[in-house]
Amino acid sequence: MAGARLPVAVLGGGAYAARLVEVIAGAAGLPALDLRLHARDRDRLAVIAAHAAARLRAAGADHELRACAGLDEAVDGAAAVVLLIRIGGLAARAHDEGFPGRFNQVGDEGVGLGGMANAWRTVPALEHIAARIAARAPAARVLNLMAPLGVTTRLLVERGLSAVGLCELPVVTLSRWRANAAQASAARADAAPLAYAGLNHLGFFWCPEMGPLDHPVLRSAIELGEVPVGLAHRVGAAPLHYFVDVFEADAARRIGRRRQPGRAAELAALRDQLVQRFRAAPGAAAEALARRPTPWFDLALVPALAAALGGPVYRGPLDVPGGGALAEAPAPVVIELMGELDAGGARLDPVPERPAPVRELLGRLARADDLLYAAAVRRDRAILADALAELPLPLDQPTRAAALDAICFAVPGEEAR
């Protein structure tokens, strides 16, 4: 029976790989799987895998699971590979969240200064991982959730892998805005259709038929305090909160949005608590898992995995090289559009014309991403400086030079995934 199971490698994810396994256990549309968990910290991996395997058995799921100490063992012959790796572990996330504050900027591991540091650190390690997948599982479908998602997905694709980046944020965001709009008005909140386009975590919703202040759902984003009214009026659209927090920080503060570094430390403490719980009672319910919701598993990763393995078509945001789908973005840059994924691959929806300010912003962000990718692959600080200069951040030349040193800083400590 085991020979009939499809091998799926799950690389990284820490203690939350156990949560992913629980979602897989309850998912419809999946064939029987041979799940292989891999991470650098072997002792922690063994504890997580033992707990996850016990949860599978308790759920009566027709999947098997094992820990794989070696990367090659995990990916060998895999039908699908799931990438949840964070190079440098939570120490790296803490660096990415923290150092931008020295330059009066907001830190994040996926966008802005922190995202650049993550890309610079991650690309060399991902080169090795991509090479091993290509050697041991060249036909695998690679489902990528590694930040920064645009740079990492592009590398995987350019190394010949069938890869797609996944993110649930646009769907979750729009659902929240629609629910608020429906409560505020008896009129149908989705009467005028909305369009979406962007880069990962830097996408924009707009209505081709009316302005953002007239559309009930986009107005709801303003009412919820997620989008400054002046920004929505200026660009003719409502961006995801990452754009607001990182690139419109002053406006974000005026509407009460203020990020504080420290989430990495919270997650490290939670991880250690979970691992202790798994070790003491493998297979028992761990209530602490709920302290970090993981909607990307339920709404994106597991449905996309089922679709890639021949199950129902997945519909949602997809991150793939644009190839001209957005004229303002260089063709190789990974963009995020709505689309469909099945066993045959990804298909992006056509995109209506963007408001001119959105086109300008997306063009600038895409050029920065293109330069960041080239810099990280070539290890070229001069190109990295050009990427930093392209970002819509209020940094003068001396500040950019100091920020560049912080971006290239080698994070000490663990390199666990």
Secondary structure, 3 states (H helix, E strand, C coil): CHHHCEEEEEEECHHHHHHHHHHHHHCCCCCCEEEEEECCCHHHHHHHHHHHHHHHHHHCCCCEEEECCCHHHHHCCCCEEEEECCCCHHHHHHHHHHHHHHHCCCCCCCCHHHHHHHHHHHHHHHHHHHHHHHHHCCCCEEEECCCCHHHHHHHHHHCCCEEEEECCHHHHHHHHHHHHHHHHCCCCCCCCCCEEEEECCEEEEEECCECCCCCHHHHHHHHCCCCCHHHHHHHCCEECHHHHHHHCHHHHHHCCCCCCCCHHHHHHHHHHHHHHHHHHCCCCCCHHHHHCCCHHHHHHHHHHHHHHCCCCCEEEEEEEECCCCCCCCCCCCEEEEEEEEECCEEEECCCCCCCHHHHHHHHHHHHHHHHHHHHHHHCCHHHHHHHHHHCCCCCCHHHHHHHHHHHCCCCCCCCCC
